[in-house]
């Protein structure tokens, strides 16, 4: 039980004893620096159950805590805020209990029900880009945070390997590719296929211009452009199992899969299970047929199948086209059902998908509930904002995206350039330098993206992200490396807490450490890596203030030195643990 839990129980007891009232919850906040105290109880919310002056109420509760809880050594009340002072002994005993716990902050698996987290889920017609990077980093980090909070987690993706977008790349390669392969061009397979998606769009736009010049309206031209009609015909052939089309599809998709794997490895993420739209859409069709019989869906005159969600505040949603071809909704229904078949212990799923799909997931979750699946109430859309660049919005069709591989290379190159300028690489061999540049470059990229609340849009600036000062990954990594240098220089041994008088900077550090398990749980509940990232930055700021104000290796006694080295080491371990759930490495030297 942490300090906040202990105080909450005792404050509730105080309110019951003093005012004969039941307090449903207690609101805490950090004590403002200008006031004495370690934690603040907010009195104002109590006025709903306790009538009276908030200052007098706060003083009575404060005195009750002093009289009935040995760890409380004093208090003061400022307006409706009860600032509670905690005895040093509490923090020293707490520190001793966590000192040797290398997994401090993480919980043992505490639930027989698992969570499945979907992320990445790309289309096989283009390489991964900066938008995918935010998706992948968010999904992977949320998976690791949920694990750290005590959940069993399965990491997965649905690869969108069928549909008109795939056929566009296939058709363009047939027409303009002259038999090019990744081997013949030296290009990663996903980049090669992506180039032909761009080529299709160029040809499509030229045909539209030509049709408009012949007197057709723009809308007509967009629908009747021959290359688009050919792509639509190719999709129908694929769904009908045409051998030639399926063979081309398999070949080009295999190129893309190989390319994706290289990118995932470079960025440091993995998956437990892959699903493919080409396999799950058929199951979706089966359940749509069942739902049609039971009245969940209805058929329109043109043969298309819909779900009427107007009574639920939404609209009518198409789930199958009139020609029988599937949509994203079709395969998403099938995929969700297949996942539960494969993993019966899964009781909930998290879908990491951009906020432009908010409505889609409202509809999907509602349809799954209407189909009678109890687990559908535990589905969550981890909706996130887009990533913009100083140059503006990215567009895949026009080839104006920031390629994920190029971005990773740029981050590593920038880390190399800045590290050389700082001149802190004495004693490193070339392999060690390369590893360090990658750790710093990827750390900068990941931290810059993950420190922002998922729902917010990001303006990504590579140079700003790799700064060694401020709220950045390299600044935190540098502090970790500084701590490791202290540990290497130290010959200190154990310490006796009964002979330690805490400096205010030491106390602040231990207070921050105590918050880490709670931050992990809150981040898991809110699906927010930003809480972990910004907690780590606050911890690092407190350590650097401690480092500048308190002598560690030059302490007045061996006992004091032993404590300060141990405290520094624990801060380092906590940085490492926090960064591990963000997917970020920490260097031993920098």
MOCORUR-V527061 format. One record per helix or strand. SS is the DSSP state (A for helix, B for strand). FROM is the first residue (numbers start at 1). TO is the last residue. If there is no record, write none. Layout:
SS|FROM|TO  SS|FROM|TO
This chain:
A|3|19  B|28|29  B|39|42  A|44|48  A|54|68  B|72|78  B|81|86  A|88|98  B|114|118  B|123|123  B|129|129  A|130|148  B|152|160  A|164|176  A|182|185  A|189|213  A|218|224  A|226|239  A|243|267  B|273|276  A|277|294  B|298|299  B|305|308  A|310|312  B|316|320  B|326|326  A|328|342  B|346|354  A|355|370  A|374|378  B|379|384  B|387|389  B|392|392  B|403|403  A|404|422  A|430|450  B|458|460  A|462|465  A|473|489  A|497|499  A|504|526  A|529|549  A|558|581
